[in-house]
Amino acid sequence: MSTRARFQNSNDSQSLWNYTLSPGWSAFDAHILRLAVMRYGCGSWKGIIKHFPLKTCGQLNLQTQRLFGQQALAEFNKLHIDPMRIKQINDKDKEGLRKNQCLINLGDNVSAEERDRRKQKHKVEYELPEKLYKIIPVPVVLDAPKKTKTTVDKIEKLREMYRALFDMQLRAQELKQNGGKNTANIAARAREHKNTQKKASESSKDENKNEKPQPQPSVEDANGDDVEMTEQCAEPKPVTDSDIE
């Protein structure tokens, strides 16, 4: 019995066990995903998904497995690696069990120590330099526009184009009134200035609280006792007859 016959499920999609892309993926989409993995790191879906607004993290993960040629990707987590280099190595493994061209692990789960060891090894051998992966351009992938078949479709498309043109005209008018300044940026700068003033006032209050009161200078009286200057500077007492005697 073949490997496919032993492990294939009746609910599996048609593309799951053959050599095709994931459903809904083109060769161009897969190439952009490869660039995104190199740019943001394997598993950094928060950054990668910005370039695939019509995809989910699950779809990105499945196609990334096909790029690497293996299902387990924990050992490549957050590493900026060209997945095709790993796939070339995995393709040479003729003994491992595969599902959709991806090596699968049928044994025990890899321990955390072994996973960290593999990750460190991959980082030394395959990770791209920072100055290189930071300049990799990654375009945004959107579905190609559909062809209009009926007159109703053409009217709806014209309406969408009119709305888009109207929005651009409003935007241009707004920029002209603001002298080319972005309203959102103006509001952000105003909030930042307000927060800076608030922090400055709070810091000045803290400094005033931490200041220690300065001791008053003192002078010695006739008996040699220290008398504070406040007492010396007080108003003189009226002279009485007993003081004259």
Secondary structure, 3 states (H helix, E strand, C coil): CCHHHHHCCCCCCCCCCCCCCCCCCCHHHHHHHHHHHHHHCCCCHHHHHHHCCCCCHHHHHHHHHHHHCECCCHHHCCCCCCHHHHHHHHHCCCCCCEECCEECCCCCCCCHHHHHHHHHHHHHHHCCCHHHHCCCCCCCCCCCCCCCCCHHHHHHHHHHHHHHHHHHHHHHHHHHHCCCCCHHHHHHHHHHHHHHHHHHHHHHHHHHHHCCCCCCCEEECCCCCEEEHHHHCCCCCCCCHHHHC
